[in-house]
Amino acid sequence: MKTARFMTLASIIFGLGFSVLAALPARSAETREDRAELFLSRIPANSMGAYGAVARMAKSREVKLSDILGDLDHVNSRRDCADFKAAGFLRMLYLYRDNPEMPPEMRRQVEDALLNFKYWIDEPGKDSMCYWSENHQIIFHSCEYLAGAYFKDKLFSNNGMTGQQHMEKALPMLEQWFGWRERFGFSEWQSNVYYCEDLFALLNLADFAPDPNIRERAAMAVDQIALNMALNSFRGNFTTSHGRSYSRENRSAREEDTQSFMHLLWGLREFSPEMAQADGAAVSLATSSYRLPPALYNLGRDTENTFENYQALGIDLEHAEQLGLSKKEFPNGMFFWGMGMYAHPDTIDLSARMWEQYNLYGNAFFLGLARTGVWLSKRGKLDDFIRRIYDAAEGAFLDNAHIYTYRTPEYILSTALDFHPGRIGAQQTIWQAGLGTDAVVYTTFPGSVIGGSPGYWQGNGSNPRAAQYQNVMVAIYNAPLGTAAGENFRYGFTHAWFPRKAFDEVKTGRGWTFARKGNGYLALYSAGPAFWSGSSELVAPGIRNVWVCELGNAASNGAFENFMNKITSAKIVAGRGKVQYSSPSLGEVSFSWAGPFLVNGREIPLRRKIRYDNPYVRAQRYSERLEITSGANTLILNFKNGERIIR
């Protein structure tokens, strides 16, 4: 797993690779048990780390102490993401504490590491672990709760508490985190990286929590993630808009951290060498008692229907008080920090109190902001300071995401609608189109800021204003002149990831670049002249540009040549922050930097008071009850009553 960081001037947050088994042929597996058996058997026998050891012990393979020393050192030295490793060690102990494959000395050292670990930000000891992102919160809380249950009567050396006391301390924080996700969904929306971290923590709770209510709520949270994956993926590829992702995961579903987990759930893609790695989420699922409800299984396997999915995740900060989330009350601080909003003007004074209370002056994630922020806050000058560097701070914000996804049997197109246009976007993937595992297309305005996010293929130096209806997406880039606080330099272009070798055909004409993959078609337009740089990059010079993407298929458009001819014959006027396009499939499409999104004169709303709207589940914003129906099966998640009803 990687250390994730949103690094800007105002904040720096969020912050053994697998062997390629080329000699082993791909193989399909019909049932979940078959897929788990295949997955565990293909993980290399020399896989290192906590999850490598769990996978090996699941297959009764020998494990040596030397195989986990790297992860033990990570936990003992309290480096960032040590909580990831601690979660793996807890699964190891709960499953295999009496297993002959676990040498006694290994068990002793793992137990010692967990008894000495720092389980939350308020415990003694200086470190630079990230505690506050949405995924880190549930990992730390689950680890504290389960370590407390495992060592119930023992003393933990870091703060002198017993295991029972750790359980009692962690329980309300767990319940608070569950409550936020149940009402507001996941702020790190559709993350093909950080969903995995949520999942191994949640599966630990679903399997091992002594409290049946916690086990049930953990399973319901896993259901939520599985629902989001099923609604926003294409034939086993999690190709969609992402709240947090990186260059590697963006450019091919073959590199997504979620691929093995999704294979275990649905088995849509053939098992491939890239999946044969000891990923924490997949290893946890393969050794878990959790079973996907039939309604979610049916939904995920439904690849032949065409549908639209609208989703809203997180909250609108303006509504925080109405939702019972005061921006002044200390217990709510972790909610706002979980959305990356530690340096927002409305929450900065609360952040200063947290920096002081938790003694975060030396934490490397803040690059000195904590000490400076507390000093300025006590003198009444922090608000003015943070407003002057707001552009840099906003890159990490994950509030109020409205996602629209359109999927057919041949393609998927997904967009974060009108998400913070013109602002730095640290790790958000605003839109993506996918026609296959490697056949992925998206655009960015590459960024370079202090610390690394955004980057060349992740996030944006300046987010576009993007809109989508069905198979047509418009992204308007209108970057402000000059660099913002925290930027190293400003790239002078927007560009598209467009891997030509992943498609069956690629052609160009009249400003459009076309691609075909099987019976799926894609057309990408750049208002400014674009040229190829290498085999996978289209570059359009200038910091302001308009990109338009339209998708089609043989069933609707006939031959690929016909699709291309209709689009190149269509009128399009784009530039200077606006576009008018006579789409052959939709009709007149118009959009601008400040105006409404219109299709044939009808405004398509970019904000709706809806949590989910698709053929399988419909729910109002902040609803505490989801009813998902697919095929003959229904899943009811009644968050208010803590009920998970499977039919």
C-alpha positions in Angstrom: 0.0 0.0 0.0 1.1 3.5 -0.6 1.3 6.6 1.6 -1.2 9.0 0.2 -0.8 12.8 0.5 -2.6 15.9 -0.6 0.4 18.2 -0.5 -0.2 22.0 -0.9 1.1 25.1 0.8 -1.8 25.0 3.2 -1.9 21.3 3.8 -0.1 18.0 3.1 -2.7 15.4 3.8 -3.5 12.0 2.8 -0.9 11.3 2.4 6.7 -7.4 -1.8 5.1 -5.9 -5.0 3.5 -8.8 -6.7 5.2 -11.3 -8.9 4.0 -11.6 -12.4 2.9 -15.2 -12.9 3.2 -15.2 -16.7 3.7 -19.0 -16.8 0.3 -19.6 -15.3 -2.7 -19.4 -17.7 -5.7 -17.3 -16.8 -8.6 -19.3 -15.4 -12.2 -18.5 -14.6 -14.0 -19.5 -11.4 -17.7 -19.9 -11.2 -18.4 -19.3 -7.5 -17.1 -17.0 -4.9 -15.5 -19.9 -3.1 -13.8 -21.0 -6.4 -12.5 -17.5 -7.0 -11.2 -17.2 -3.4 -9.4 -20.6 -3.8 -7.9 -19.5 -7.1 -6.8 -16.1 -5.8 -5.1 -17.5 -2.7 -3.5 -20.3 -4.6 -2.0 -17.9 -7.2 -0.4 -15.5 -4.6 3.3 -16.2 -4.7 4.6 -18.6 -2.1 7.2 -15.9 -1.1 4.7 -13.1 -0.6 6.0 -10.8 2.2 4.2 -8.7 4.8 1.2 -9.3 7.1 -1.3 -10.0 4.3 1.2 -12.2 2.4 1.5 -14.2 5.6 -2.3 -14.4 6.0 -2.7 -15.6 2.4 0.1 -18.2 2.8 -1.3 -19.5 6.1 -4.8 -19.8 4.4 -3.1 -22.3 2.1 -1.1 -24.0 4.9 2.1 -22.7 3.5 5.2 -22.1 5.6 5.6 -18.6 7.0 8.8 -17.3 8.6 9.4 -14.4 10.9 11.7 -12.9 8.4 8.7 -12.6 6.0 7.0 -10.0 8.2 9.9 -8.1 9.7 9.4 -5.2 7.3 5.8 -4.8 8.4 6.7 -5.3 12.0 9.3 -2.5 11.8 6.7 -0.3 10.1 4.3 -0.7 13.0 7.0 -0.4 15.7 8.5 2.7 14.2 5.0 4.3 13.7 5.6 5.3 10.2 2.8 6.6 8.1 0.4 3.8 7.1 1.5 1.6 10.1 -2.2 1.2 10.8 -2.5 -0.7 7.4 0.0 -3.2 8.7 -1.6 -3.4 12.1 -4.9 -4.4 10.6 -3.2 -7.2 8.7 -1.5 -8.5 11.9 -4.9 -8.5 13.7 -6.4 -10.6 10.9 -3.5 -12.9 11.2 -3.9 -13.4 15.0 -7.7 -13.7 14.9 -7.5 -16.4 12.2 -4.3 -18.2 12.9 -3.2 -17.6 16.5 -3.1 -21.4 17.1 -2.1 -22.4 13.6 1.0 -24.5 13.4 2.1 -22.4 10.4 2.6 -19.5 12.8 5.9 -19.9 14.6 5.7 -19.0 18.4 8.3 -16.3 18.0 6.4 -14.7 15.2 3.2 -14.6 17.3 5.1 -13.1 20.2 6.6 -10.3 18.2 3.3 -9.5 16.5 1.5 -9.4 19.8 4.3 -7.2 21.3 4.0 -4.8 18.3 0.2 -4.5 18.8 0.5 -4.0 22.5 3.0 -1.2 22.0 1.2 0.5 19.1 -0.3 4.0 19.2 -4.0 3.6 18.3 -5.1 7.2 18.1 -4.0 10.7 17.7 -4.6 11.6 21.3 -2.1 9.0 22.7 1.4 9.8 23.8 4.2 9.9 21.3 5.3 12.0 18.4 5.0 10.6 14.9 3.9 11.6 11.4 1.2 9.1 10.9 -2.0 10.3 9.1 -4.9 9.6 11.3 -7.6 11.7 9.8 -8.4 10.8 6.2 -11.7 8.9 5.9 -9.9 5.6 5.4 -7.3 6.0 8.1 -10.0 6.9 10.7 -11.8 3.5 10.3 -8.6 1.6 10.2 -7.3 3.1 13.5 -10.7 2.7 15.2 -11.1 -0.9 14.1 -7.6 -1.7 15.1 -8.0 -0.2 18.5 -11.3 -1.9 19.1 -10.2 -5.4 17.9 -6.8 -5.2 19.6 -8.6 -4.3 22.8 -10.9 -7.3 22.4 -8.0 -9.6 21.7 -5.9 -8.4 24.6 -8.9 -7.6 26.8 -7.2 -7.9 30.2 -3.7 -6.9 29.2 -2.0 -3.5 29.6 -1.0 -1.5 26.5 2.3 0.1 27.1 1.9 3.3 25.1 -0.9 4.8 27.3 -1.3 2.3 30.2 -4.8 1.4 29.2 -6.2 -2.1 29.3 -7.7 -3.8 26.3 -11.2 -3.4 27.8 -10.5 0.4 28.1 -9.3 0.6 24.5 -12.5 -1.1 23.4 -14.6 1.3 25.3 -12.6 4.2 23.9 -12.8 3.0 20.3 -16.5 2.1 20.3 -18.1 5.6 20.2 -15.6 6.6 17.5 -16.5 3.6 15.4 -20.2 4.4 15.8 -19.6 8.0 14.9 -17.7 7.0 11.7 -20.5 4.5 10.7 -23.1 7.2 11.3 -21.3 9.6 8.9 -21.0 7.0 6.2 -24.6 5.8 6.6 -26.0 9.3 6.2 -23.6 10.9 3.8 -21.8 8.2 2.0 -18.1 8.0 1.3 -16.3 11.4 0.7 -13.4 9.6 -1.0 -15.9 8.8 -3.7 -15.4 5.7 -5.9 -11.7 5.5 -4.9 -10.0 2.7 -6.7 -7.2 3.0 -4.1 -8.8 3.9 -0.7 -11.9 1.8 -0.9 -9.4 -1.1 -0.4 -8.2 0.4 2.9 -11.8 0.9 4.1 -12.5 -2.6 3.2 -9.9 -4.5 5.1 -10.8 -2.5 8.3 -14.5 -3.2 7.8 -14.0 -6.9 7.0 -12.0 -7.2 10.2 -14.9 -5.8 12.1 -17.5 -7.9 10.3 -15.5 -11.0 11.1 -14.1 -10.4 14.6 -16.0 -7.7 16.4 -17.5 -9.1 19.7 -20.5 -6.7 19.4 -23.0 -8.1 16.8 -24.2 -4.5 16.1 -20.7 -3.5 15.0 -20.4 -6.6 12.9 -23.7 -5.8 11.2 -22.9 -2.1 10.6 -19.5 -3.1 9.2 -21.1 -5.5 6.8 -23.5 -2.8 5.7 -20.6 -0.4 5.0 -19.0 -3.1 2.8 -22.4 -3.4 1.1 -22.3 0.3 0.4 -18.9 0.1 -1.2 -19.9 -2.9 -3.3 -23.0 -1.0 -4.4 -20.9 1.9 -5.5 -18.5 -0.4 -7.4 -21.3 -2.2 -9.1 -23.0 1.0 -10.3 -19.9 2.7 -11.5 -17.8 -0.1 -13.1 -17.6 -1.7 -16.6 -17.2 -5.4 -16.9 -15.1 -5.7 -13.8 -13.2 -2.4 -14.4 -13.7 0.4 -11.9 -13.5 3.0 -14.7 -15.3 6.0 -13.3 -14.9 9.4 -11.7 -12.7 9.1 -8.6 -12.5 11.3 -5.5 -9.0 10.0 -4.9 -6.8 8.1 -7.4 -3.3 8.2 -8.8 -1.7 8.1 -12.2 -1.1 4.4 -12.2 -4.7 3.5 -11.3 -6.2 6.1 -13.6 -4.6 4.9 -16.8 -5.6 1.3 -16.7 -8.0 -0.9 -14.7 -5.2 -3.5 -14.8 -3.4 -1.3 -12.3 -6.3 -0.6 -10.0 -6.0 -1.7 -6.3 -9.6 -2.7 -6.4 -9.4 -5.3 -9.2 -8.7 -8.4 -7.1 -11.5 -7.5 -4.7 -14.0 -6.9 -7.5 -12.9 -10.2 -9.1 -13.7 -12.1 -5.9 -17.1 -10.4 -5.7 -18.3 -10.8 -9.3 -15.7 -12.7 -11.4 -16.4 -10.6 -14.5 -12.8 -10.4 -15.7 -10.6 -13.4 -16.2 -8.2 -13.9 -13.4 -4.9 -12.3 -14.5 -1.3 -12.1 -13.2 -2.0 -8.5 -12.0 -4.5 -9.9 -9.5 -2.1 -12.3 -7.9 -0.9 -10.1 -5.2 -1.4 -10.0 -1.4 -3.7 -7.0 -1.4 -5.2 -6.3 2.0 -8.8 -6.0 0.9 -8.8 -9.0 -1.4 -6.9 -11.2 1.1 -9.3 -10.1 3.8 -12.3 -10.9 1.6 -10.9 -14.3 0.6 -10.5 -15.3 4.2 -13.7 -13.6 5.4 -17.2 -14.9 6.4 -18.7 -11.9 4.6 -20.9 -12.8 1.7 -22.2 -10.4 -0.9 -26.0 -10.2 -0.8 -27.7 -11.6 -3.9 -29.1 -8.3 -5.0 -25.6 -6.8 -5.2 -24.3 -9.8 -6.9 -27.0 -9.6 -9.6 -26.4 -5.9 -10.0 -22.6 -6.3 -10.4 -23.1 -9.1 -12.9 -25.7 -7.2 -15.0 -23.5 -6.1 -17.9 -26.0 -6.1 -20.7 -28.4 -3.4 -19.6 -28.0 0.3 -20.4 -28.6 2.7 -17.4 -27.9 6.1 -15.8 -26.7 6.5 -12.3 -26.8 9.7 -10.4 -25.1 9.9 -7.0 -24.4 12.6 -4.4 -21.6 11.9 -1.8 -20.3 13.9 1.1 -22.1 17.0 2.2 -22.6 20.6 1.0 -20.6 22.5 3.6 -23.3 25.2 3.7 -25.7 22.7 5.1 -23.4 21.4 7.8 -25.2 23.1 10.7 -28.6 21.9 9.5 -27.2 18.4 9.4 -26.0 18.7 13.0 -22.4 19.2 12.1 -21.3 22.4 13.7 -18.0 23.7 12.4 -17.1 24.9 15.9 -17.7 21.7 17.9 -14.6 19.6 18.5 -16.2 16.2 18.1 -17.0 17.1 14.5 -13.5 18.0 13.6 -12.6 14.5 12.2 -15.6 14.6 9.9 -14.3 17.8 8.2 -10.8 16.5 8.2 -12.0 13.3 6.6 -13.2 15.4 3.7 -9.8 17.1 3.5 -11.1 20.3 4.9 -8.5 21.0 7.6 -7.6 24.3 5.8 -11.1 25.5 4.8 -11.9 29.1 5.9 -15.0 27.8 7.7 -13.2 25.1 9.6 -9.7 26.5 10.1 -10.3 27.7 13.6 -11.5 24.3 14.6 -8.4 22.8 12.9 -6.2 25.1 15.0 -7.8 23.8 18.2 -7.2 20.2 17.0 -3.6 20.9 16.1 -3.0 22.3 19.6 -5.0 19.6 21.4 -3.3 16.8 19.6 0.2 18.4 19.6 0.6 18.0 15.9 3.3 20.6 15.5 5.8 18.1 14.4 3.6 16.0 12.1 5.2 16.2 8.7 1.8 16.3 6.9 1.3 19.9 7.9 4.7 21.3 6.9 4.7 23.8 9.8 1.1 24.9 9.2 0.0 23.6 12.6 2.4 25.7 14.6 1.8 28.8 12.4 -1.9 28.2 12.4 -2.2 28.0 16.2 -0.1 31.1 16.6 -2.2 33.1 14.1 -5.5 31.8 15.5 -4.6 33.0 19.0 -4.1 36.5 17.5 -7.2 36.5 15.4 -5.3 36.5 12.1 -5.7 32.9 10.9 -8.9 33.5 8.9 -7.3 36.2 6.8 -4.2 34.2 6.2 -6.1 31.1 5.0 -8.3 33.1 2.7 -5.2 34.4 1.0 -4.0 30.8 0.2 -7.4 29.4 -0.4 -6.6 28.2 -3.9 -3.9 25.9 -2.6 -5.9 24.7 0.3 -8.9 23.7 -1.8 -7.1 21.0 -3.7 -7.8 18.5 -0.9 -11.5 19.2 -0.4 -13.8 16.3 -1.1 -17.2 17.9 -0.2 -20.4 17.7 -2.1 -19.5 15.4 -5.1 -22.3 14.8 -7.6 -21.5 11.9 -9.9 -23.2 10.9 -13.1 -22.4 7.6 -14.8 -23.9 6.2 -18.1 -23.2 2.6 -18.9 -24.1 0.4 -21.9 -22.9 -3.1 -22.8 -20.1 -1.5 -24.8 -18.8 1.4 -22.7 -19.0 3.5 -19.6 -18.8 7.3 -19.2 -18.7 9.0 -15.8 -18.2 12.6 -14.6 -18.0 14.5 -11.3 -20.5 17.3 -12.2 -19.3 20.9 -11.8 -16.8 19.9 -9.1 -14.8 22.9 -7.8 -14.1 24.3 -11.3 -11.0 26.4 -11.6 -9.5 25.2 -8.3 -6.6 22.9 -7.8 -7.7 19.3 -7.6 -5.3 17.1 -5.7 -6.3 13.6 -6.6 -9.8 13.8 -8.2 -10.4 12.2 -11.5 -13.1 14.4 -12.9 -14.2 12.2 -15.8 -13.3 8.9 -17.4 -14.5 6.9 -20.4 -13.9 3.2 -20.7 -14.3 0.6 -23.4 -12.1 -2.1 -21.8 -9.5 -2.8 -19.2 -6.8 -0.8 -20.8 -9.1 1.2 -23.2 -9.5 4.2 -20.9 -9.6 7.9 -21.9 -9.7 11.0 -19.7 -8.3 14.6 -19.7 -6.4 16.7 -17.1 -4.7 20.0 -16.7 -1.5 18.6 -15.2 -0.4 20.2 -12.0 2.8 20.6 -10.0 2.5 21.7 -6.3 4.6 21.4 -3.2 4.6 17.7 -2.3 3.3 16.1 -5.4 -0.6 16.1 -5.7 -1.8 16.9 -8.3 0.6 15.5 -10.8 1.0 14.8 -14.5 -1.8 12.3 -14.8 -3.6 12.6 -11.4 -5.8 15.5 -10.3 -5.7 18.9 -12.0 -3.7 22.0 -11.7 -7.1 23.6 -12.3 -10.3 21.6 -12.3 -12.5 21.8 -15.4 -16.2 22.6 -15.2 -17.6 19.3 -16.4 -21.1 18.1 -17.3 -22.5 15.0 -18.8 -25.8 13.7 -20.1 -26.0 10.1 -21.2 -23.2 9.5 -23.8 -21.9 13.0 -24.1 -19.5 14.8 -21.7 -18.1 18.4 -21.9 -15.1 19.5 -19.9 -14.2 23.3 -20.0 -10.8 24.2 -18.7 -10.5 27.8 -17.7 -7.4 28.0 -15.5 -6.8 31.4 -13.8 -3.7 33.3 -15.1 -0.6 33.0 -12.9 0.2 30.4 -10.4 -1.7 29.8 -7.1 0.0 29.7 -3.7 1.7 26.3 -3.4 2.2 25.7 -7.1 5.7 24.9 -8.3 5.0 25.9 -11.8 2.1 26.0 -14.3 2.0 23.6 -17.2 1.0 25.3 -20.4 -1.4 22.7 -21.8 -4.3 20.3 -21.2 -4.0 16.8 -22.3 -5.8 13.5 -22.8 -4.7 10.0 -21.8 -5.6 8.0 -25.0 -3.7 4.7 -25.2 -3.9 3.9 -28.9 -2.6 0.4 -28.6 -5.5 -0.5 -26.3 -8.1 0.1 -29.1 -8.8 -1.9 -32.3 -8.8 1.3 -34.4 -7.8 4.9 -33.9 -8.5 7.6 -36.4 -8.6 11.4 -36.6 -10.5 14.1 -38.4 -11.7 17.7 -38.1 -10.4 18.1 -34.5 -11.8 14.8 -33.4 -9.9 11.6 -32.4 -11.9 8.4 -32.8 -11.4 5.0 -31.3 -13.1 1.6 -31.6 -12.9 -1.3 -29.1 -15.1 -4.2 -30.3 -18.5 -2.7 -30.8 -17.9 0.3 -28.7 -17.0 3.7 -30.2 -15.4 6.8 -28.7 -14.9 10.4 -30.1 -12.8 13.0 -28.4 -12.8 16.7 -29.5 -10.3 19.4 -28.5 -11.3 23.0 -29.3 -7.6 23.8 -29.5 -5.3 22.0 -31.9 -4.0 18.8 -30.3 -1.1 16.6 -31.3 0.2 13.2 -30.3 3.1 13.0 -27.8 4.1 9.4 -27.8 1.6 6.6 -28.2 -0.9 7.5 -25.4 -1.0 11.3 -25.0 -2.9 13.9 -26.8 -1.6 17.4 -26.0 -3.5 20.6 -26.5 -1.3 23.7 -25.9 -2.9 26.5 -23.8 -4.3 26.5 -20.3 -7.8 27.1 -21.5 -9.5 24.6 -23.6 -12.8 22.7 -24.2 -12.8 18.9 -24.6 -15.9 17.0 -25.7 -16.4 13.3 -25.5 -19.2 11.3 -27.2 -19.5 7.5 -27.1 -21.5 5.2 -29.3 -21.9 1.6 -30.3 -22.7 -0.6 -33.3 -26.3 -1.1 -32.2 -27.1 2.6 -32.2 -24.7 3.9 -34.8 -24.1 1.1 -37.2 -20.5 0.8 -38.6 -17.6 2.7 -37.1 -17.3 4.8 -40.3 -20.9 5.9 -40.0 -20.3 7.0 -36.3 -17.2 9.0 -37.4 -18.9 10.6 -40.4 -21.9 11.8 -38.4 -19.7 13.4 -35.8 -17.3 15.1 -38.1 -20.4 16.4 -40.0 -21.9 17.8 -36.9 -21.6 21.5 -36.1 -19.4 22.3 -33.1 -18.3 25.8 -31.9 -16.1 25.6 -28.9 -13.6 28.0 -27.2 -13.4 30.9 -24.8 -15.1 29.0 -22.0 -18.2 27.7 -23.9 -19.4 25.2 -26.4 -22.3 24.5 -28.7 -22.4 21.1 -30.2 -25.0 19.5 -32.4 -24.6 15.9 -31.2 -25.8 13.3 -33.7 -27.2 11.2 -30.8 -28.5 13.9 -28.3 -29.2 17.0 -30.4 -28.1 20.5 -29.4 -25.7 20.5 -26.4 -24.6 23.8 -24.9 -22.5 24.6 -21.9 -20.3 27.4 -20.6 -18.1 28.3 -17.7 -20.9 30.0 -15.8 -24.1 29.0 -17.5 -26.5 26.0 -17.3 -26.0 22.7 -19.1 -28.6 22.5 -21.9 -29.6 19.6 -24.1 -32.1 20.5 -26.8 -32.9 23.6 -24.7 -33.7 21.7 -21.6 -31.6 22.3 -18.5 -29.9 19.2 -17.2 -29.4 19.8 -13.4 -25.9 19.5 -12.1 -27.1 19.4 -8.5 -30.0 17.3 -7.2 -31.3 16.5 -3.7 -30.8 12.8 -4.5 -28.4 10.3 -2.9 -29.0 7.6 -5.6 -31.1 7.6 -8.7 -30.8 4.6 -11.0 -33.0 1.5 -11.9 -31.8 -0.4 -8.9 -32.0 2.0 -6.0 -33.5 5.5 -5.5 -33.0 7.5 -2.3 -33.2 11.1 -1.3 -30.1 13.0 -0.2 -29.0 11.9 3.3 -31.6 9.1 3.4 -31.0 6.6 6.2 -32.6 3.7 4.2 -31.5 2.1 1.0 -33.5 -0.5 -0.8 -31.6 -2.1 -3.7 -33.4 -4.5 -6.0 -31.8 -6.5 -8.9 -33.4 -9.5 -10.5 -35.5 -11.3 -8.0 -33.5 -10.1 -5.0 -33.6 -7.1 -2.6 -31.3 -5.8 -0.1 -32.5 -3.3 2.5 -30.0 -1.3 4.5 -31.9 0.4 7.3 -29.2 2.5 8.8 -31.5 4.1 11.4 -32.3 0.8 12.9 -29.1 -1.0 12.1 -31.0 -3.6 10.0 -29.6 -5.5 7.0 -32.4 -7.3 5.4 -31.5 -9.8 2.6 -34.2 -11.2 0.3 
